[in-house]
Amino acid sequence: MSINKNFWDSQYKEGNTGWDVGSITTPLKAYFEQLTDKSLAILIPGAGNAYEAEYLNNLGFTNVTVVDISPTVIDQFTARAIGFPKNNILNTDFFTLNGQFDIIIEQTFFCAITPVLRPKYVKQASNLLKQGGKIVGLMFNAPLNQEHPPYGGDCKEYRSYFNSFFDIEIMDSAFNSIESRVGKEVFVKMIKK
């Protein structure tokens, strides 16, 4: 199976989006609500329906960028999120993106990419973050699938990828996951070295 732009676009066209819970999840909502600097440059890669971006926008954050490879989901988000800056909605590949951000929000995108790309993700995330920038969010803490996304993992594996480029401040079971994900998510906060 080729996990590429066509694969992801067909998932959204056909409604094969079992990972999509239909709203922002509790751990990210709680994290966003404690942020005070509304001008932070925030990137949400592999954003899908981008409920997180919509929530941040509604909170008054002015510099949130959404990236997804699927034109279908980008069109859906653009139609739904009236008032979200159009220039900050990018239909492109995370691995070709340029820019500098304060925070990268991880909403299981790391677990959606083919595992062989995980080292490349870590390097690209480091390149996109300003000095002292952070990756904050959720990854699956379960074995999940081997042949198709979402791909799982655990803290030991994740640390082996991120240790070289990031200081891991938090990487632990999420204490406030939504009911269907209790015990299956790890919350991360990692600071670029």
Backbone as numpy.savetxt, mean C-alpha at the origin, in Angstrom:
# Nx Ny Nz CAx CAy CAz Cx Cy Cz
1.03 -18.43 -14.65 0.18 -17.25 -14.65 1.07 -16.01 -14.65
0.79 -15.10 -15.55 1.55 -13.86 -15.63 0.83 -12.77 -14.82
1.49 -12.30 -13.77 0.91 -11.28 -12.89 1.40 -9.94 -13.41
0.59 -9.35 -14.30 1.00 -8.10 -14.94 -0.19 -7.14 -14.99
-0.04 -6.07 -15.75 -1.10 -5.06 -15.88 -2.42 -5.69 -16.33
-2.38 -6.57 -17.31 -3.60 -7.20 -17.81 -4.26 -8.07 -16.74
-3.44 -8.78 -15.97 -3.98 -9.60 -14.89 -4.74 -8.73 -13.90
-4.10 -7.65 -13.42 -4.75 -6.81 -12.41 -5.97 -6.11 -12.97
-5.90 -5.65 -14.22 -7.05 -4.97 -14.80 -8.23 -5.93 -14.93
-7.97 -7.16 -15.32 -9.06 -8.14 -15.44 -9.68 -8.45 -14.08
-8.88 -8.44 -13.00 -9.43 -8.70 -11.67 -10.48 -7.64 -11.31
-10.18 -6.38 -11.61 -11.13 -5.30 -11.31 -12.32 -5.32 -12.27
-12.08 -5.60 -13.53 -13.18 -5.67 -14.50 -14.17 -6.78 -14.14
-13.64 -7.91 -13.68 -14.48 -9.07 -13.38 -14.95 -9.12 -11.93
-14.51 -8.16 -11.13 -14.93 -8.12 -9.72 -14.30 -9.20 -8.87
-13.13 -9.70 -9.29 -12.40 -10.72 -8.51 -11.52 -10.03 -7.49
-12.14 -9.36 -6.54 -11.39 -8.53 -5.60 -11.73 -8.89 -4.16
-11.53 -10.14 -3.83 -11.85 -10.62 -2.49 -11.05 -9.95 -1.39
-9.91 -9.36 -1.73 -9.08 -8.65 -0.75 -9.66 -7.29 -0.39
-10.55 -6.77 -1.25 -11.10 -5.42 -1.08 -12.24 -5.48 -0.07
-12.07 -4.81 1.08 -13.09 -4.86 2.13 -14.11 -3.74 2.02
-13.95 -2.85 1.04 -14.96 -1.84 0.77 -14.83 -0.54 1.55
-13.79 -0.43 2.37 -13.57 0.80 3.12 -12.15 0.79 3.68
-11.77 1.90 4.28 -10.47 1.96 4.95 -10.52 1.00 6.15
-9.40 0.35 6.43 -9.37 -0.57 7.57 -8.94 0.16 8.84
-9.29 -0.40 9.96 -9.08 0.24 11.27 -7.63 0.62 11.56
-6.64 -0.25 11.32 -5.27 0.15 11.66 -4.80 1.41 10.92
-5.12 1.51 9.64 -4.70 2.70 8.89 -5.51 3.93 9.30
-6.78 3.75 9.52 -7.63 4.86 9.98 -7.06 5.44 11.27
-6.72 4.59 12.22 -6.17 5.04 13.50 -4.83 5.75 13.30
-4.00 5.23 12.42 -2.71 5.87 12.15 -2.90 7.26 11.54
-3.77 7.36 10.54 -4.00 8.64 9.87 -4.53 9.69 10.83
-5.39 9.28 11.72 -6.04 10.24 12.62 -5.08 10.85 13.63
-3.91 10.26 13.83 -2.94 10.85 14.75 -1.90 11.72 14.03
-1.94 11.75 12.70 -1.02 12.61 11.95 -1.52 14.05 12.00
-0.62 14.99 12.22 -1.04 16.41 12.32 -0.59 17.26 11.14
0.47 16.85 10.45 0.97 17.64 9.32 0.23 17.24 8.05
-0.72 18.07 7.65 -1.57 17.75 6.50 -0.86 17.94 5.16
0.37 18.46 5.19 1.11 18.68 3.95 2.07 17.53 3.62
2.12 16.50 4.46 3.00 15.36 4.20 2.78 14.80 2.79
3.87 14.50 2.10 3.78 13.85 0.79 3.61 12.36 1.03
2.41 11.86 0.72 2.05 10.47 1.01 1.79 9.73 -0.30
2.41 8.58 -0.44 2.23 7.72 -1.62 1.50 6.45 -1.21
0.49 6.09 -2.00 -0.21 4.82 -1.79 -0.04 3.99 -3.06
0.95 3.07 -3.08 1.17 2.25 -4.27 0.25 1.03 -4.30
-0.07 0.59 -5.52 -0.98 -0.54 -5.64 -2.27 -0.24 -4.91
-2.76 0.98 -5.10 -3.82 1.54 -4.26 -5.18 0.89 -4.44
-5.40 0.21 -5.56 -6.72 -0.38 -5.78 -7.80 0.69 -5.70
-8.84 0.43 -4.94 -9.93 1.40 -4.80 -9.58 2.59 -3.91
-8.41 2.57 -3.31 -7.81 3.72 -2.63 -8.72 4.38 -1.58
-9.35 3.55 -0.77 -10.18 4.10 0.32 -9.31 4.93 1.27
-8.05 4.54 1.40 -7.13 5.26 2.28 -6.89 6.68 1.76
-6.69 6.81 0.45 -6.47 8.13 -0.15 -7.70 9.01 0.00
-8.85 8.42 -0.21 -10.10 9.18 -0.07 -10.27 9.65 1.38
-9.95 8.79 2.33 -10.06 9.15 3.74 -9.09 10.28 4.09
-7.85 10.15 3.65 -6.87 11.21 3.90 -7.31 12.53 3.28
-7.81 12.48 2.07 -8.29 13.69 1.40 -9.42 14.35 2.21
-10.33 13.53 2.71 -11.43 14.05 3.52 -10.95 14.64 4.84
-9.81 14.15 5.34 -9.22 14.70 6.57 -8.47 16.01 6.31
-8.29 16.36 5.03 -7.61 17.61 4.69 -6.16 17.48 4.28
-5.68 16.24 4.07 -4.32 16.06 3.58 -4.26 16.50 2.12
-3.26 17.29 1.78 -3.22 17.97 0.48 -2.23 17.39 -0.51
-1.45 16.40 -0.11 -0.39 15.91 -0.98 -0.34 14.38 -0.99
-1.47 13.76 -1.32 -1.59 12.30 -1.35 -1.57 11.86 -2.82
-0.73 10.88 -3.13 -0.63 10.36 -4.50 -1.04 8.90 -4.51
-1.91 8.56 -5.46 -2.42 7.21 -5.65 -1.77 6.63 -6.90
-1.27 5.40 -6.80 -0.66 4.73 -7.94 -1.25 3.33 -8.07
-1.71 3.00 -9.27 -2.12 1.63 -9.55 -1.90 1.35 -11.03
-1.60 0.11 -11.33 -1.29 -0.31 -12.70 -2.57 -0.57 -13.52
-3.71 -0.76 -12.83 -4.97 -1.08 -13.51 -5.71 0.19 -13.92
-5.92 0.40 -15.23 -6.69 1.56 -15.65 -8.14 1.51 -15.18
-8.68 0.32 -15.06 -10.08 0.17 -14.62 -10.26 0.70 -13.20
-9.40 0.29 -12.28 -9.56 0.74 -10.89 -9.23 2.22 -10.75
-8.31 2.72 -11.54 -8.01 4.16 -11.52 -9.23 4.94 -11.99
-9.90 4.48 -13.05 -11.13 5.14 -13.53 -12.22 5.09 -12.46
-12.35 3.96 -11.79 -13.36 3.83 -10.73 -13.08 4.80 -9.59
-11.83 4.90 -9.18 -11.47 5.81 -8.09 -11.72 7.26 -8.50
-11.30 7.61 -9.70 -11.48 8.99 -10.20 -12.95 9.37 -10.21
-13.81 8.44 -10.64 -15.25 8.71 -10.69 -15.84 8.83 -9.28
-15.33 8.05 -8.34 -15.88 8.03 -6.98 -15.36 9.18 -6.12
-14.07 9.48 -6.24 -13.43 10.44 -5.34 -13.43 11.84 -5.95
-14.62 12.39 -6.08 -14.77 13.75 -6.61 -14.01 14.70 -5.67
-13.23 15.57 -6.26 -12.47 16.52 -5.45 -11.05 16.08 -5.15
-10.73 14.82 -5.42 -9.35 14.37 -5.24 -8.53 14.93 -6.40
-7.36 15.50 -6.14 -6.57 16.11 -7.22 -6.23 15.11 -8.33
-6.67 15.40 -9.53 -6.47 14.49 -10.68 -4.98 14.24 -10.97
-4.16 15.27 -10.74 -2.72 15.11 -10.99 -2.06 14.13 -10.03
-2.75 13.78 -8.96 -2.20 12.86 -7.96 -2.77 11.46 -8.09
-3.42 11.18 -9.22 -3.95 9.85 -9.51 -3.17 9.32 -10.71
-2.30 8.35 -10.45 -1.38 7.89 -11.49 -1.65 6.44 -11.88
-1.91 6.25 -13.15 -2.07 4.91 -13.70 -0.71 4.49 -14.26
0.12 3.97 -13.37 1.47 3.59 -13.76 1.98 2.46 -12.87
3.13 1.97 -13.20 3.77 0.89 -12.45 4.61 1.50 -11.33
4.40 1.06 -10.12 5.17 1.52 -8.96 6.67 1.47 -9.23
7.12 0.46 -9.94 8.56 0.26 -10.14 9.17 1.25 -11.13
8.34 2.01 -11.83 8.85 3.04 -12.76 8.62 4.44 -12.22
8.03 4.55 -11.06 7.67 5.84 -10.48 8.89 6.61 -10.00
8.82 7.94 -10.15 9.83 8.84 -9.60 9.15 9.78 -8.63
9.92 10.42 -7.78 9.37 11.39 -6.85 9.99 11.20 -5.48
9.58 12.05 -4.56 10.07 12.00 -3.19 8.88 12.15 -2.25
8.78 11.24 -1.30 7.63 11.19 -0.41 8.09 11.08 1.04
7.22 11.53 1.93 7.47 11.42 3.37 7.03 10.05 3.90
5.92 9.55 3.34 5.36 8.28 3.81 4.88 7.46 2.62
5.17 6.18 2.64 4.54 5.22 1.72 3.58 4.40 2.57
2.32 4.39 2.16 1.30 3.61 2.87 1.24 2.22 2.25
1.43 1.24 3.08 1.41 -0.16 2.65 0.09 -0.79 3.08
-0.75 -1.06 2.09 -2.02 -1.73 2.35 -1.98 -3.05 1.59
-1.08 -3.92 2.02 -0.86 -5.27 1.47 -0.40 -5.28 0.01
0.06 -4.15 -0.54 0.62 -4.14 -1.89 1.85 -5.05 -1.96
2.67 -5.02 -0.93 3.87 -5.86 -0.88 3.49 -7.33 -1.05
2.32 -7.72 -0.55 1.86 -9.10 -0.64 1.12 -9.39 -1.94
0.90 -8.35 -2.74 0.22 -8.54 -4.03 1.22 -8.75 -5.16
2.43 -8.25 -4.98 3.42 -8.41 -6.05 4.05 -9.80 -5.97
4.51 -10.29 -7.09 5.18 -11.59 -7.14 6.38 -11.55 -6.17
6.51 -12.55 -5.30 7.58 -12.51 -4.29 8.99 -12.25 -4.81
9.27 -12.65 -6.04 10.61 -12.41 -6.59 10.88 -10.90 -6.71
9.83 -10.08 -6.73 9.99 -8.63 -6.83 10.15 -7.93 -5.48
10.08 -8.68 -4.40 10.14 -8.05 -3.08 11.44 -7.27 -2.84
12.61 -7.79 -3.19 13.82 -6.98 -3.01 13.78 -5.68 -3.84
13.22 -5.78 -5.04 13.11 -4.60 -5.91 12.15 -3.57 -5.28
11.07 -4.04 -4.66 10.13 -3.15 -3.96 10.85 -2.37 -2.87
11.65 -3.08 -2.06 12.34 -2.44 -0.93 13.27 -1.35 -1.45
14.02 -1.64 -2.49 14.94 -0.65 -3.06 14.17 0.54 -3.65
13.10 0.26 -4.37 12.31 1.34 -4.96 11.66 2.20 -3.88
11.13 1.57 -2.84 10.53 2.33 -1.74 11.58 3.24 -1.10
12.76 2.72 -0.88 13.84 3.53 -0.31 14.17 4.71 -1.22
14.23 4.47 -2.53 14.52 5.54 -3.49 13.45 6.62 -3.50
12.19 6.23 -3.28 11.08 7.17 -3.35 10.89 7.96 -2.06
11.49 7.50 -0.97 11.31 8.18 0.30 12.41 9.21 0.55
12.00 10.33 1.13 12.97 11.32 1.59 13.77 10.71 2.74
14.90 11.31 3.07 15.67 10.84 4.21 14.79 10.86 5.46
14.74 9.76 6.18 13.88 9.67 7.36 12.43 9.37 7.04
12.12 9.17 5.75 10.75 8.82 5.35 10.38 7.44 5.85
9.08 7.13 5.81 8.59 5.90 6.43 7.72 5.08 5.48
7.76 3.78 5.68 6.72 2.88 5.17 5.86 2.54 6.38
4.57 2.77 6.25 3.64 2.48 7.35 2.45 1.74 6.77
2.02 0.70 7.47 0.81 0.03 7.02 0.75 -1.43 7.38
0.12 -2.19 6.48 -0.22 -3.58 6.77 0.31 -4.53 5.72
0.77 -5.68 6.21 1.14 -6.81 5.35 0.45 -8.03 5.93
0.21 -9.01 5.09 -0.39 -10.23 5.59 0.62 -11.01 6.42
0.14 -11.58 7.50 0.98 -12.39 8.39 0.44 -13.82 8.37
0.50 -14.40 7.19 -0.04 -15.75 6.98 0.59 -16.30 5.71
0.65 -17.62 5.55 1.28 -18.19 4.36 0.53 -17.88 3.05
-0.79 -17.86 3.07 -1.64 -17.55 1.90 -1.29 -18.39 0.69
-1.08 -17.75 -0.48 -0.94 -18.48 -1.75 0.50 -18.50 -2.24
0.80 -19.51 -3.07 2.14 -19.61 -3.68 2.09 -19.33 -5.18
0.93 -19.56 -5.82 0.85 -19.42 -7.27 0.22 -18.12 -7.73
-0.51 -17.45 -6.86 -1.20 -16.21 -7.26 -1.37 -15.31 -6.05
-1.57 -14.01 -6.29 -1.75 -13.08 -5.16 -3.09 -13.30 -4.47
-3.19 -12.92 -3.20 -2.12 -12.35 -2.40 -1.16 -13.42 -1.90
0.12 -13.03 -1.91 1.17 -13.90 -1.39 1.40 -13.53 0.07
1.60 -14.49 0.88 1.77 -14.21 2.30 3.21 -14.08 2.70
3.41 -14.22 3.98 4.73 -14.12 4.55 4.62 -13.98 6.05
5.75 -13.70 6.68 5.76 -13.49 8.12 6.84 -12.48 8.47
6.86 -12.09 9.73 7.78 -11.03 10.17 9.24 -11.38 9.91
9.62 -12.62 10.14 11.01 -13.02 9.92 11.41 -12.80 8.47
10.55 -13.22 7.54 10.84 -13.02 6.12 10.88 -11.54 5.78
9.89 -10.79 6.25 9.83 -9.36 5.93 11.07 -8.63 6.44
11.49 -8.97 7.65 12.70 -8.32 8.20 13.91 -8.59 7.32
14.00 -9.79 6.75 15.15 -10.12 5.90 15.20 -9.22 4.66
14.06 -8.77 4.19 14.03 -7.87 3.04 14.35 -6.43 3.43
13.75 -5.95 4.51 13.77 -4.52 4.83 14.97 -4.08 5.67
15.62 -4.98 6.39 16.69 -4.61 7.32 17.81 -3.78 6.70
18.14 -4.02 5.46 19.26 -3.31 4.83 18.98 -1.84 4.57
17.72 -1.51 4.29 17.38 -0.15 3.89 16.58 0.62 4.94
16.02 -0.09 5.93 15.11 0.54 6.88 15.41 0.12 8.31
15.19 1.06 9.22 15.15 0.74 10.64 13.71 0.35 10.95
13.52 -0.85 11.46 12.17 -1.34 11.72 11.75 -0.92 13.12
10.88 0.07 13.17 10.39 0.58 14.46 9.25 -0.28 14.99
8.34 -0.67 14.09 7.22 -1.55 14.46 7.05 -2.60 13.37
6.97 -3.84 13.77 6.58 -4.94 12.87 6.00 -6.00 13.79
4.69 -5.90 13.97 4.03 -6.76 14.95 2.58 -7.00 14.54
1.98 -8.02 15.09 0.57 -8.31 14.79 -0.26 -7.06 15.03
-1.11 -6.75 14.07 -2.01 -5.60 14.21 -2.99 -5.91 15.33
-3.14 -4.99 16.28 -4.03 -5.22 17.42 -5.46 -4.79 17.13
-5.66 -4.05 16.04 -6.99 -3.51 15.75 -7.45 -3.85 14.32
-7.11 -5.03 13.86 -7.55 -5.48 12.53 -9.07 -5.59 12.48
-9.60 -5.48 11.27 -11.03 -5.76 11.10 -11.25 -7.24 11.38
-12.47 -7.61 11.69 -12.77 -8.97 12.16 -12.26 -10.06 11.23
-12.46 -9.89 9.93 -12.06 -10.94 8.98 -10.55 -11.11 8.87
-9.78 -10.16 9.41 -8.32 -10.23 9.29 -7.60 -10.36 10.63
-8.34 -10.56 11.69 -7.72 -10.70 13.02 -6.70 -11.85 12.99
-5.48 -11.56 13.43 -4.42 -12.56 13.47 -3.74 -12.81 12.14
-4.18 -12.13 11.07 -3.62 -12.35 9.74 -2.86 -11.15 9.20
-2.71 -10.09 10.02 -2.05 -8.89 9.55 -0.92 -8.50 10.50
0.11 -7.94 9.93 1.18 -7.34 10.71 1.21 -5.85 10.37
1.28 -5.03 11.41 1.38 -3.58 11.22 2.87 -3.23 11.20
3.26 -2.41 10.22 4.67 -2.03 10.09 4.84 -0.52 10.11
5.93 -0.11 10.70 6.40 1.27 10.62 7.92 1.16 10.50
8.43 1.50 9.32 9.85 1.33 9.02 10.41 2.64 8.50
11.54 3.06 9.02 12.12 4.36 8.71 13.35 4.18 7.84
13.38 4.93 6.74 14.51 4.85 5.81 15.81 5.21 6.52
16.82 4.38 6.29 18.14 4.64 6.88 18.84 5.76 6.12
